[in-house]
């Protein structure tokens, strides 16, 4: 009997001991779980607080533009540049500086870092061509109005969103060889206008600003050769749009091509390095720099035969043999130097037109290689130091392009 009682007591003690162990273990587990939960909640609260602080910054308004920093970040991502130019009134916004001022104020200088990748966006490529229309340019103009539209259509099918407006400085009065015959060149019989290729005669005066779009530099002619002032007018007007309207598209890659074998305003009776011709040249260069236009100068060579149309008859002239003035030397020298100068100063490249057909190939090369002037990302703040506890959040940034967005990553450490 006593043995049974002791067995029962032993079993009871064993059960109670096991229960005690279970209670202790469970209690420790619950305690640790609660501690972990509190820790996670605390970290979550810190992250949400950090994120709320960032959103409060992004939704503040920039004074000059009246836009939030979130909107400006979307515009910057589309432009591929953190400097945004709103023109007269709002002026330029340096978004990097705006962010640094606000983040430094809230989180302290040296305690944060942000990075916003800019998406790869295919920009429109818009080209204005200003062509000398003197007699020696006849074959050149024929190539432009017949071959270039086909090139543009071909490149557009490959994804290059290119378009061109050809501004003529006058009405070509010249002749071309065709099927073994010399015939008058009437541009309307050759031009192939499309949705993306237009030919217009540059106006005598700028339609909005009133200044002359071309100036001759000697008595008796030269207006159809002033590619300098013509370039200024074409750049400020922009490419042809529709219904007689002109203008550049927003965020387009802007390219201008002057084509001539003479100085702007004519080379008679000499080949000057300053004076009227140089002033005309400076007008075009200044307009390109002020309007962020890349210039590719096409330098022709005024050598050999050409065929002006006079009195309805095709005539023959030879620059080297029929004149006392060295047209060939000036076009190979001064004209070429000036074309190279305006190209280099605007970030472009000079092309020497050895023959008329080369211009079409050069234009194809320019369009193929054209790229928007973009930076890959915006970053601000201080690079993350090693051995620091870092908090990080990601904020989606809508980009001003349908269906695209980028992610702003912000990091903070105490």
C-alpha positions in Angstrom: 0.0 0.0 0.0 2.8 2.4 1.0 4.6 1.5 -2.2 1.6 2.5 -4.3 1.3 5.8 -2.5 5.0 6.5 -3.0 4.6 5.7 -6.7 1.6 8.0 -7.0 3.5 10.8 -5.2 6.5 10.3 -7.4 4.4 10.4 -10.5 2.7 13.5 -9.2 6.0 15.2 -8.5 7.3 14.3 -11.9 4.2 15.8 -13.6 4.4 18.9 -11.5 8.1 19.2 -12.4 7.4 18.8 -16.1 4.6 21.4 -15.8 6.9 23.8 -14.0 9.6 23.4 -16.7 7.0 23.9 -19.4 5.7 27.0 -17.7 9.2 28.4 -17.3 10.2 27.6 -20.9 6.9 29.0 -22.3 7.2 32.1 -20.2 10.7 32.7 -21.5 9.5 32.1 -25.1 6.6 34.5 -24.6 8.9 37.1 -23.1 11.4 36.9 -25.9 8.6 36.9 -28.5 7.1 40.0 -26.9 10.6 41.6 -26.8 11.2 40.8 -30.5 7.7 42.1 -31.4 8.3 45.3 -29.5 11.7 45.7 -31.3 10.2 45.1 -34.7 7.4 47.6 -33.9 9.9 50.1 -32.8 12.0 49.8 -35.9 8.9 49.9 -38.0 7.8 53.1 -36.3 11.2 54.6 -36.9 11.1 53.7 -40.6 7.5 55.0 -41.0 8.6 58.2 -39.2 11.6 58.5 -41.5 9.4 58.0 -44.5 6.8 60.5 -43.3 9.6 63.1 -42.9 10.8 62.5 -46.4 7.3 62.8 -47.8 6.9 66.1 -45.9 10.0 67.4 -47.7 8.9 66.1 -51.1 5.5 67.8 -50.8 6.9 71.2 -50.0 6.5 73.8 -52.7 9.4 75.4 -54.6 8.8 79.1 -54.4 9.5 80.3 -58.0 7.7 77.5 -59.9 4.9 76.8 -57.5 5.5 73.1 -58.0 6.2 70.5 -55.3 9.7 68.9 -55.1 8.0 65.6 -56.0 6.7 67.1 -59.3 10.1 68.6 -60.0 11.8 65.3 -59.4 9.5 63.8 -62.0 10.4 66.5 -64.5 14.1 66.1 -63.7 13.9 62.4 -64.4 12.3 63.1 -67.7 14.8 65.8 -68.6 17.8 63.8 -67.5 19.1 66.8 -65.5 18.6 68.1 -62.0 18.8 71.7 -63.3 15.4 72.8 -64.7 15.1 76.0 -66.8 11.6 77.5 -66.6 12.7 80.6 -68.6 11.7 84.2 -67.9 9.9 84.5 -64.5 10.6 81.3 -62.7 14.1 81.0 -64.0 16.4 78.0 -63.3 15.8 75.6 -60.5 18.8 73.6 -59.1 16.9 70.7 -57.6 20.0 69.1 -56.0 20.6 72.3 -54.0 16.9 72.5 -53.0 17.0 68.9 -51.7 20.3 69.4 -49.9 19.0 72.5 -48.1 15.9 70.8 -46.8 17.4 67.4 -45.9 20.4 69.1 -44.1 17.9 71.2 -42.0 15.9 68.1 -40.9 18.4 65.3 -40.7 21.7 67.1 -40.4 24.6 67.5 -42.8 26.5 64.3 -43.3 23.7 62.0 -42.0 21.8 61.2 -45.2 22.2 60.2 -48.8 19.7 59.9 -51.7 19.8 58.6 -55.3 17.2 58.9 -58.1 18.0 56.9 -61.3 16.8 58.7 -64.5 15.0 56.5 -67.0 16.4 56.0 -70.5 14.0 58.0 -72.7 14.1 58.3 -76.5 14.0 62.0 -77.3 12.7 63.7 -80.5 15.6 64.7 -82.8 14.7 68.0 -84.5 16.9 69.4 -87.2 16.9 72.8 -88.9 19.0 73.1 -92.1 19.9 76.5 -93.5 21.0 76.3 -97.1 22.8 78.8 -99.3 20.8 78.9 -102.5 23.4 80.4 -104.9 24.0 78.7 -108.2 26.8 76.5 -107.0 24.5 74.8 -104.4 22.0 73.4 -107.0 23.1 69.7 -106.9 23.4 70.0 -103.1 19.8 71.2 -102.7 18.5 68.5 -105.1 20.1 65.8 -102.9 18.6 67.3 -99.7 15.0 67.4 -101.0 15.0 64.0 -102.7 17.2 61.7 -100.6 17.0 63.0 -97.1 13.2 62.4 -96.6 13.8 58.7 -97.4 16.7 58.5 -94.9 14.5 60.1 -92.2 11.7 57.6 -92.9 14.2 54.7 -92.8 15.7 55.8 -89.5 12.2 56.4 -87.9 11.4 52.8 -88.6 14.4 51.9 -86.6 13.2 54.0 -83.6 15.0 57.3 -84.3 12.3 60.0 -83.8 13.9 62.4 -86.3 12.4 65.3 -88.3 13.9 68.1 -90.4 13.0 71.5 -91.7 15.0 72.8 -94.6 15.2 76.6 -94.6 16.2 78.0 -98.0 17.8 81.4 -98.1 16.3 82.2 -101.5 14.8 80.5 -104.6 17.3 78.3 -106.4 17.9 79.5 -110.0 20.2 76.9 -111.4 20.4 73.8 -113.6 21.3 70.2 -113.0 22.4 67.2 -115.2 19.7 64.7 -115.6 19.8 61.7 -118.0 22.7 63.2 -119.9 20.9 66.6 -120.3 21.3 70.0 -118.6 17.9 71.1 -117.4 16.5 73.9 -115.2 16.1 72.9 -111.6 12.6 73.7 -110.3 12.6 72.6 -106.7 8.8 72.0 -106.6 9.3 69.2 -109.1 11.8 67.4 -106.9 10.9 68.1 -103.3 9.4 65.2 -101.3 7.7 66.7 -98.4 6.5 64.3 -95.7 5.1 64.5 -92.2 8.7 64.7 -90.9 10.4 66.7 -93.7 9.5 70.2 -94.7 11.0 72.8 -97.0 10.3 76.5 -96.4 11.8 79.7 -97.7 13.2 81.6 -94.8 11.3 84.9 -94.4 13.0 88.3 -95.1 12.3 89.2 -91.5 11.7 87.2 -88.3 7.9 86.7 -88.0 7.9 87.5 -84.3 10.9 89.7 -83.6 11.1 91.7 -86.8 14.9 91.7 -87.5 16.2 90.8 -90.9 16.8 87.1 -91.4 19.5 87.6 -94.1 21.9 90.3 -94.9 24.1 90.7 -98.0 27.6 92.0 -97.5 28.2 93.7 -100.8 26.2 95.6 -103.3 24.4 93.5 -105.9 23.8 90.2 -104.1 24.7 87.9 -101.2 21.3 87.6 -99.5 20.9 84.0 -100.6 24.3 83.2 -99.0 23.9 84.6 -95.5 23.8 81.4 -93.5 24.9 83.1 -90.4 21.9 85.4 -89.9 19.7 82.8 -91.5 20.9 80.3 -88.8 19.9 82.7 -86.1 16.4 83.2 -87.5 15.9 79.4 -88.1 17.0 78.6 -84.6 14.8 81.1 -83.0 11.8 80.1 -85.1 12.4 76.4 -84.7 11.2 73.6 -87.0 8.0 73.7 -89.0 5.0 72.4 -87.1 1.7 72.9 -88.9 -0.5 75.6 -90.3 2.5 78.0 -90.7 3.6 77.6 -87.1 7.2 76.9 -86.0 8.8 75.9 -82.7 11.0 73.3 -80.9 9.4 70.5 -79.0 10.1 70.3 -75.3 13.1 68.2 -74.4 14.0 67.6 -78.0 17.6 67.1 -79.2 18.1 70.3 -81.1 20.4 70.3 -84.2 21.2 73.0 -86.8 23.0 72.5 -90.1 24.3 75.4 -92.1 25.2 74.4 -95.7 27.3 76.7 -97.9 30.5 77.1 -99.9 30.8 80.8 -99.2 31.1 83.2 -96.3 27.8 84.3 -94.8 26.8 87.3 -96.9 29.0 86.5 -99.9 32.7 86.5 -100.5 32.9 89.3 -103.2 35.1 91.2 -103.6 37.5 89.5 -101.1 37.8 86.9 -98.4 37.6 88.8 -95.1 38.3 87.4 -91.7 36.2 90.2 -90.0 33.6 92.8 -90.9 30.1 92.1 -92.2 30.6 88.4 -93.0 32.1 87.8 -89.5 29.2 89.7 -87.9 26.7 87.5 -89.7 28.6 84.4 -88.5 28.6 85.6 -84.9 24.8 86.1 -85.0 24.4 82.4 -85.8 26.9 81.2 -83.3 25.3 83.3 -80.5 21.8 82.0 -81.2 23.0 78.4 -81.2 24.8 78.8 -77.8 21.9 80.7 -76.2 19.3 78.1 -77.4 21.4 75.0 -76.6 21.5 73.9 -80.2 24.3 71.7 -81.6 25.6 72.8 -84.9 27.1 70.6 -87.6 28.6 72.9 -90.3 28.5 71.5 -93.9 31.3 73.2 -95.8 31.0 73.0 -99.6 33.9 73.8 -101.9 33.3 76.5 -104.5 35.5 75.0 -107.2 34.9 74.0 -110.8 31.8 74.3 -112.9 28.3 75.2 -111.9 25.3 76.1 -114.1 23.2 79.2 -113.2 19.8 79.7 -114.8 19.6 83.1 -116.4 16.7 84.3 -118.6 15.4 80.7 -118.6 18.6 79.4 -120.1 21.2 77.2 -118.5 24.6 78.7 -118.5 28.0 77.5 -117.5 30.5 79.2 -115.2 33.7 78.0 -113.6 34.8 79.5 -110.3 38.4 78.9 -110.9 38.7 79.9 -114.6 36.0 82.5 -115.2 36.6 84.9 -112.2 39.5 86.9 -111.0 38.8 86.0 -107.4 39.9 82.8 -105.8 36.5 81.4 -104.7 38.0 77.9 -104.3 40.8 79.0 -102.0 38.4 81.0 -99.7 35.9 78.1 -99.5 38.6 75.6 -98.7 40.2 78.0 -96.2 38.1 80.6 -94.4 34.7 79.1 -94.9 35.9 75.7 -93.7 37.5 77.3 -90.6 34.4 79.1 -89.7 32.2 76.0 -90.2 34.6 74.1 -88.0 34.6 76.9 -85.4 30.8 77.0 -85.0 30.6 73.2 -84.9 33.3 72.9 -82.2 31.9 75.7 -80.0 28.4 74.1 -79.9 29.5 70.5 -79.5 29.0 69.4 -83.1 31.3 68.4 -86.0 32.2 69.9 -89.3 31.6 68.0 -92.5 33.5 68.8 -95.7 31.3 68.1 -98.6 33.6 66.6 -101.1 30.6 66.0 -103.4 27.0 66.8 -103.2 25.8 63.3 -102.4 27.9 63.2 -99.2 25.5 65.5 -97.4 22.8 62.8 -97.3 25.2 60.3 -95.7 26.4 62.9 -93.2 22.8 63.7 -92.1 22.2 60.0 -91.7 25.3 59.7 -89.5 24.2 62.7 -87.4 20.8 61.3 -86.7 22.1 57.8 -86.0 24.6 59.1 -83.4 22.4 61.8 -81.9 21.8 61.3 -78.2 20.0 63.5 -75.6 22.2 65.3 -73.2 21.3 63.4 -70.1 22.9 62.4 -66.8 22.1 58.9 -65.5 21.0 59.8 -62.0 20.6 62.5 -59.4 22.4 62.0 -56.1 22.8 64.3 -53.1 24.0 64.1 -49.5 27.0 62.2 -48.2 28.0 58.7 -49.3 27.0 56.1 -46.7 29.8 55.5 -44.1 30.9 52.0 -43.1 29.9 50.4 -39.8 26.8 52.6 -39.4 23.2 51.5 -38.6 21.4 52.8 -41.7 17.7 53.3 -42.2 16.5 53.2 -45.8 13.2 53.9 -47.6 12.2 53.8 -51.3 9.8 56.4 -52.7 8.2 55.9 -56.2 8.6 59.0 -58.3 6.1 59.5 -61.2 8.0 60.6 -64.3 6.4 63.0 -66.8 6.1 60.2 -69.4 3.1 57.9 -69.6 3.7 54.5 -67.9 7.1 55.3 -66.4 8.3 56.0 -62.9 11.6 55.9 -61.0 12.5 55.0 -57.4 14.0 57.5 -55.1 16.1 55.7 -52.4 16.9 57.7 -49.3 19.3 56.6 -46.5 19.8 58.0 -43.0 22.1 57.2 -40.1 22.4 58.9 -36.7 
